[in-house]
């Protein structure tokens, strides 16, 4: 997870989940969890700055999914999404995925 954030970060838990459907859609989900209240917003801002300034990502904008505002950018041939909550930073990357799948995301 430190590789994802680019620094060594003080996380209580880190999850990487991979999903694949029978039709070939593929998703990777990253969750960084911490009890340090200042860390998720900082990680979110770092990610926001990286995506906005990187030549790897295009079409960066905010989008509402399941009543939650998330950041979206297309890059590395995949749809990329991320958002922060009080104690977690979530990110996911989708390949060959349908919008109906996203509407079921909690």
N, C-alpha and C positions, 0 to 999 in steps of 0.2 A: 504494500500500500504506500510505503514511503516513495517508491519509484513513481507512482501515480501522482503524488503531491509534489515531488521534486525536492523535498526536504525530509528530514526525520521529524515526524510529528508525534505528539503524545496522544495516542489513541487508546481507548479502553478495549475496543473491539474493531475488527475490520473484516468485512465479508466480500467475497467475490462469488457471484452466482452466475452460472451459465445455463441457458435454456435453448432448446432446439425443438421445432415442431416437425411432424412427419412430412410436411410440405417444404421444409428447408429454411423457414424463417429462423433467425438466430438472434439471441439477445444476451448481452453481458451486463450484469448489474453490480455496481460497486457501492458499498455502504461503509462510511467511516463514522465511528461512534466514539464520543468522548464526554466526560463530565465537566470539561473546561468550557464554560459557556461562551467564552470569546473565540474559541477555535472554529466551530462550524461557519460562522459568518466570515472569518478570515480565510478559511479554505475556499468558501464560495467566491469571495472577492478575488482571490488568487486565480481561481479557475476562470472567472469572468474576464479578468485582464489577459490571461493566456489566450483564451479563445478569440477575444476581440483583436489581439495583436498578432495572431499567428496566421501565416499564409496557408496553413493546412485546413482552415475552417472558413466556410462561406455561409451567407444567409443567416447570420446570428440574430436572433430576436427572442422576445418573451412570448410565451404561448400558454394558453390555459388548457389543462388536461385534468379531468375529474375534479373541477373546482379548485385547482391549485395552479398558481403561476410557476412555470418552469422556464428555464433557459433552453433554447434549441440552437443547434448549429449543425450544418452538414460538413463532414470532413472524414478523411481516410475512407472514403466510399461508403460511409454509414451515417445514419441519423444519430445525433448525440444529444442527450438531455441531461440536465442536472438542476438540483435545487437543494436548499438547506432547511433544516428544522432546528428546533432548540438545541438538540444534542447530536444531530446527524447531518452528514452531507451525503446525498444520493446522486449517483450518476448512472446512466445506462446508455448503451450503444446498441443500435438495432440494424440488422441487415435483412432485406426482403420482408419487411413487416407491414402489416396493414393498420390503418388508423383505428379499426374496431378493436384491435388488441390494446391499443393505448387507452381507449375509453374505459377499459376495465381496470386500469392501473389504480390502486388505492391512493 
